Amino acid sequence: MSGVNKVILVGRLGKDPEVRHLEGGTAVASFTLATSENYTNKEGVRVEQTEWHNIVVWRGLADIAGKYLSKGKMVYVEGKLRTRSYEKNGEKRYTTEIVADNFMMLDRKDSNDTNTSEPINHAAMEAKDAPLTTAPPMASAEVDDLPF
């Protein structure tokens, strides 16, 4: 049996996505996502603890992130946890990031946004050859399709 590597986050963007294109034209976008947790400590003081996550999205999903996401927006993200190493000043360093398979913008529509409440599914985007103009819906099973 193989393992499961699944991350689900809901948080706010810490900065606008940085979109770049690799040599072959493949788009990659990265941004930070803040998730917050509130609790009451032993002294009875309410404490908010914020965790920052590095998010990476690829291909068509990266272009959509660059177009529709911005600092402060609330987003649902699904993806996989990845750790990679790189060298900086001759020193080997490690970073952990979430490689997102899909995301959904959760903020209400404003006049500048054309499609902020539709989920975005990376797998569905790769299946299409033409560029996307609207976000495809996330896959969901119909009640009639259930085997029981």
C-alpha positions in Angstrom: 0.0 0.0 0.0 1.3 3.4 -0.9 1.2 6.4 1.4 -1.0 9.5 1.2 0.5 13.0 0.8 -2.5 15.4 0.9 -2.6 19.0 2.2 -5.7 21.1 2.6 -5.4 24.7 3.7 -7.7 27.7 4.0 -6.0 31.0 4.5 -5.1 34.5 3.2 -2.4 35.3 0.7 0.6 37.1 2.3 1.6 38.6 -1.1 0.6 38.7 -4.7 1.6 35.6 -6.6 5.0 35.8 -8.4 4.5 34.2 -11.9 7.5 33.3 -14.0 7.9 31.2 -17.2 10.6 28.6 -17.5 12.6 28.0 -20.7 10.0 25.7 -22.2 7.3 28.2 -21.6 5.9 26.4 -18.5 4.4 28.9 -16.0 5.1 28.6 -12.3 3.7 30.8 -9.6 4.5 31.0 -6.0 3.0 32.8 -3.0 2.7 32.6 0.7 -0.5 31.6 2.6 -1.2 32.5 6.2 -3.4 30.2 8.3 -4.4 31.3 11.8 -5.5 29.4 14.9 -7.0 30.9 18.0 -6.8 29.4 21.4 -6.9 30.4 25.1 -3.7 29.8 27.0 -3.3 28.8 30.7 -3.6 32.4 31.9 -6.9 32.8 30.1 -5.5 35.1 27.4 -6.8 34.5 23.9 -3.8 33.9 21.5 -3.7 33.9 17.8 -1.0 31.7 16.2 -0.3 32.2 12.5 1.5 29.7 10.4 3.0 30.7 7.0 3.0 28.2 4.0 4.9 28.5 0.7 2.6 27.6 -2.1 3.7 26.7 -5.7 1.3 26.2 -8.7 2.2 25.1 -12.2 1.1 25.6 -15.8 -2.4 27.0 -16.5 -3.1 27.1 -12.8 -0.1 29.4 -12.3 -1.5 31.8 -14.9 -4.9 31.8 -13.3 -3.3 32.4 -9.8 -1.4 35.4 -11.3 -4.5 36.8 -12.9 -7.0 36.4 -10.0 -5.2 36.1 -6.7 -3.8 39.0 -4.7 -2.5 39.8 -1.3 -5.2 39.4 1.4 -7.5 37.1 -0.6 -9.0 34.1 1.2 -8.2 30.9 -0.6 -8.8 27.1 -0.3 -5.8 25.2 -1.5 -5.3 21.4 -2.1 -2.0 19.9 -2.8 1.0 17.8 -1.8 3.8 18.5 0.7 7.2 18.7 -1.0 10.7 19.2 0.5 13.5 20.3 -1.8 17.1 21.3 -1.3 19.1 24.1 -2.9 22.5 25.8 -2.4 22.9 29.3 -1.3 26.4 30.8 -0.7 27.9 27.3 -0.8 25.6 26.1 1.9 22.9 23.4 1.3 19.5 24.5 2.4 16.1 22.9 2.5 12.6 24.3 2.1 9.2 22.7 2.4 6.3 23.9 0.2 2.9 22.9 -0.9 2.6 22.0 -4.6 -1.1 22.9 -5.2 -3.2 20.7 -7.4 -6.2 23.1 -7.3 -7.5 26.1 -5.4 -10.7 27.9 -4.8 -11.1 31.7 -4.2 -13.3 32.1 -1.2 -13.8 35.9 -1.1 -17.0 37.4 -2.4 -17.0 38.7 -5.9 -16.1 42.4 -6.3 -16.5 44.6 -9.3 -12.9 43.9 -10.4 -13.2 40.1 -10.2 -15.0 38.1 -12.9 -14.8 34.6 -11.4 -13.8 34.5 -7.7 -16.2 31.8 -6.4 -15.5 29.0 -8.9 -13.1 26.2 -7.9 -10.0 25.6 -10.0 -8.9 22.0 -10.7 -5.4 21.4 -12.0 -6.1 18.0 -13.4 -9.0 19.2 -15.5 -6.9 22.0 -16.8 -4.1 19.6 -18.0 -6.7 17.6 -19.9 -7.7 20.5 -22.1 -5.5 21.7 -25.0 -7.0 25.2 -25.3 -6.3 27.9 -22.7 -8.9 28.3 -20.0 -11.0 31.4 -20.0 -13.1 30.4 -16.9 -12.3 28.1 -14.1 -13.5 24.5 -14.4 -15.7 23.1 -11.6 -14.2 20.6 -9.2 -15.2 17.1 -9.8 -18.1 15.8 -7.7 -20.1 12.6 -7.7 -23.7 12.8 -8.4 -26.0 11.0 -5.9 -27.4 8.8 -8.7 -23.8 7.6 -9.6 -23.2 6.1 -6.1 -23.0 2.2 -6.1 -25.1 1.8 -3.0 
